[in-house]
Amino acid sequence: QVQLVESGGGLVQPGGSLRLSCAASGSTLSIYVVGWYRQVPGKQRELVAAITSGGSTNYADSVRGRFTISRDNAENTVYLQMNRLKPEDTAVYYCNAYLRATMTFWGQGTQVTVSS
C-alpha cells in the first residue's frame, strides 16, 4: 500500500512557475511508474508527465518543453516543475503510482490556478 500526498499547488500568474511534490509513504516509490495527471471539471483526467523506475520520462505534447518530472528516491518523492504556465494549465493535479493493474494508487490532488 502506498499513500501519496501532493503539495505545491496554488495561484500563479501566466508565465510563472510552480513545483508540485508527490510524497509517498508506506512503500518505496522508486519501484513504481509515477505519473502526474490533471483534470478540469467536465473533462477526463489526462496524463501530463510520467517517469519510470529507471528514470525515463514522457510528456504530453501540451507541456513538453515547459514541465519537467523528476524523482528523488532518497526523499521518496516525485516532483513536477512547471514553467511558463498558461491559463489552460489550470486544473487539479493528481499523482499516480503504478506497478500493475492491481497495484495503482492516487493522491488527493492539488489545485493549480493560472490567472492574472
C-alpha positions in Angstrom: 0.0 0.0 0.0 1.3 3.4 -0.9 0.0 6.7 0.4 0.6 9.7 -1.8 0.3 13.3 -0.8 0.6 16.1 -3.4 1.6 19.6 -2.5 2.8 22.8 -4.1 -0.3 23.9 -5.9 -1.6 27.4 -5.8 -2.4 30.6 -7.8 0.2 31.9 -10.2 0.2 34.4 -13.0 0.6 33.4 -16.6 4.3 32.9 -17.3 5.0 31.9 -13.8 6.3 28.7 -12.2 5.2 26.2 -9.6 6.8 23.0 -8.4 4.5 20.2 -7.3 5.6 17.4 -5.0 4.2 13.9 -4.6 5.5 12.4 -1.3 5.0 8.7 -0.7 4.7 6.7 2.5 4.1 3.0 3.1 6.3 1.8 0.3 9.3 2.9 -1.7 8.2 4.9 -4.7 11.3 4.1 -6.7 9.9 0.8 -8.0 6.7 2.5 -9.4 6.0 4.3 -12.6 4.8 7.7 -11.3 2.6 9.9 -13.3 1.2 13.4 -12.9 -2.3 13.8 -14.2 -4.7 16.7 -14.3 -8.4 17.2 -14.5 -10.8 20.1 -15.1 -14.5 19.9 -14.4 -16.4 18.1 -17.1 -13.3 16.6 -18.7 -11.4 13.3 -18.4 -8.3 13.1 -16.3 -5.3 13.4 -18.7 -1.7 12.3 -18.3 0.7 15.3 -18.1 4.0 13.5 -17.4 5.4 10.2 -16.2 8.7 8.8 -15.0 9.7 5.1 -14.9 11.7 3.4 -12.2 14.7 3.7 -14.5 14.2 7.5 -14.9 12.8 7.5 -18.4 10.2 10.3 -18.9 7.3 11.0 -21.1 5.3 14.2 -21.5 2.0 15.3 -23.1 2.5 17.5 -26.1 0.9 20.4 -24.4 3.5 20.6 -21.7 6.7 19.3 -23.4 9.4 21.8 -23.0 7.7 23.6 -20.1 7.3 20.9 -17.5 9.9 18.6 -16.0 9.2 15.5 -14.0 11.9 14.1 -11.7 12.3 11.8 -8.7 14.3 11.9 -5.6 14.5 8.3 -4.3 16.2 9.4 -1.1 13.2 11.6 -0.3 10.7 9.1 -1.7 9.2 12.0 -3.7 8.4 12.8 -7.3 8.3 16.4 -8.5 6.7 18.3 -11.4 8.4 21.5 -12.2 6.0 23.7 -14.2 7.4 26.7 -16.0 5.8 29.2 -18.4 2.4 28.4 -17.1 -0.6 29.2 -19.1 -4.3 29.7 -18.1 -5.1 26.4 -19.8 -2.8 24.6 -17.3 -5.4 25.4 -14.6 -6.6 22.0 -13.2 -6.5 19.7 -10.2 -3.2 17.8 -10.5 -3.0 14.3 -9.2 -0.1 12.0 -8.6 -0.4 8.3 -9.5 1.9 5.4 -8.7 1.6 2.4 -10.9 3.2 -1.1 -10.5 0.5 -3.2 -12.2 -3.3 -3.0 -12.7 -4.0 -4.3 -9.1 -1.4 -2.0 -7.6 -2.1 1.6 -8.6 -2.5 4.4 -6.1 -3.7 8.0 -6.3 -3.2 11.1 -4.2 -5.9 13.5 -3.2 -4.9 16.2 -5.8 -3.7 19.8 -5.6 -5.3 22.7 -7.3 -3.3 24.8 -9.8 -4.8 28.0 -11.0 -3.1 30.2 -13.6 -4.7 33.6 -13.8 -3.9 37.2 -13.8 
